[in-house]
């Protein structure tokens, strides 16, 4: 029996009963909280810049700092949930998410807004990590890919609906109300998870220290399979946040869309994302090698990114042309993510929370870097965001290739 089939105390992990439909529904909702906080505010970014009177492009840091908090929080939440159990970390994290969402909603200066968003991102990390860790606790094999496909599918629903909702709220009320929506979500999820979500982790009685956590992360990142699946996943998903950082400035400020229309257009690539997640298992039935499926998705994402960069370079970027290629990109992303997540986590069991945290931190760090890079070039969003997307997706294709030195793992129970 390998180390990951035991609890940290050295005892075999107990079998986990299948989750109830309510519990699976809560996992789906938990996995979307970060997406809600990111996407509902996108139509409000230009308005935040105007109302808070900040330098051009500085309002995009509202996105970047949340992603940094989201990434860093996962590195903390993962090992804590492995050590103390899933629920004991999840519930306080949800409270933090709601409290700092409320502080963000009443912030009158960019500095305070950025601090609140950073800490709200820390809280959001608990839902994202623990939803995936619980899924890994309860499922394995083909069922694990199916559940991650389902989680990925629902991750597309919020990005589809949140910008449209955020645009309507921005036009009618203002950006503070969009922050308020995240507070409501946090409160509801805290109550429902406290009542209905079971504990699936095994509490460890072993020592717990920062050096031990660091060594655990090092042992996970040294795993070639993890690096391949997690790295490809992070690069393709991270490139999406380049679009999030540049598209509001391009489409609202430069091409003249109102926030509501921008939000509705975001629905297109989100629907394509959900379609990709839905069809990913079917593609896998025809192409049994996961690396080929994941690599094919990365190639498709690169083609769409190159096309958008060409539009910017030739000064032919329009709302319609950009959305056509973002819809293609969205489908490719929906195919990549369930394979990337399932492949990265499959070698781990007792350390599923820590592995999930590292995977999520890599995803959000890539997104934060992408959005911050685009923010550094506020005058040329039509060039900045597709250039970043091209670079990241090209690296994803290289990373997706299976190394001849890589050990083929048999998934642990």
Secondary structure, DSSP 8 states (H G I E B T S, - for coil): --GGGB-TTSSB--------HHHHHHHHHHTTHHHHHHHTTGGGHHHHHHHTT--TTGGGHHHHHHHHHHHHHHHHHHHHHHHH-HHHHHHHHHHHHHHHHHHHHT--SHHHHHHHHHHHHHHHHHHHHHHHHHHHHH--HHHHHHHHHHHHHHHHHHHHHHHHHHHHHHHHT-HHHHHHHHHHHHHHHHHHHHHH----S----S---HHHHHHHHHHHHT-HHHHHHHHHHHHHHHHHHHHHHHHHIIIIIIS---HHHHHHHHHHHHHHHHHHHHHHHHHHHH---HHHHHHHHHHHHHHHHHHHHHHHHTT---HHHHHHHHHHHHHHHHHHHHHHHHHHHTT-STTHHHHHHHHHHHHHHHHHHHHHHHHTTTT-HHHHHHHHHHHHHHHHHHHHS--TT--------
